[in-house]
Amino acid sequence: MARIVLTNWLSQRFAGGESEIEASAGTVRQLIAELDGRFPGIGAELKGGMAIAIDGEIFPDPFLEPIRAD
């Protein structure tokens, strides 16, 4: 499972303070859908212009980027 790290703002607003989450999605689009199912409303925030980094690299258009299990 991939380890997802939320910013403090996202963590506090949507995830009840939980800042590290594990997910099994294969792409960023699937990950956002999975997170939105767990934390309603976070998906719209992530799609609305948040920077998304995978393994430390920031992607300007990340929705089809693959996510490795590790």
N, C-alpha and C positions, 0 to 999 in steps of 0.2 A: 504494500500500500504506500502511496505517496504521502509525504508529510506536507501539509498546507499551513503556512504561517500568515495569519491575518494581522493587519495593522491594528494598533491599539484602538483607533476610532471604530473600525469594523467590528472588532472583538466586543467592545463595550456596547455598541448600538444594536448588533444583531445576534451575537453569539453568547450573551450572558457572561462576558469576560473571558471566555475560552479563546486562547490565541493560537494554539496549535491543534490541528485537526488531521486525522488520517482519512484518506479517500481512495477509492479504487477506480476512478474515472480514467478513460484512455485519452481524452482530449480536453482542452480547456473548456470548450462548450459543454461537454458532459459534466465536467467538474462544477461549473457554475450551476447547472441544473440540479446536481446532487446537493450542493451547498444550499441552494434556494429551497429545496425540499426539507432540509434540516433546519434552516434559519430563514423563514419567509421574509422576503424583501431584499435579501443580500444580492440576489441575482441581478435585479434592476440596477443596483448600485455598482456592481462590478462591470456590467455592460455599458454603464453610462460614462465611462472615461477613466476608470481606475487603471493605473499601470499594473501590469501583470508580469511577474518575473518567474522564469523557470530555470532552476539551477543557477540562479544569480544573473541570468541574462534577461533584460527587459525586452518585451515584444510589443510593438506598436499595434499589431493586428493579430492577437494570439489565439483566436477562437478555434482554429483547426490544428494548432500545434499539439503534437503528441506529448503525453505525460508518461514518463517511465514509472514503473512500480516502485523504484527505489528513490 
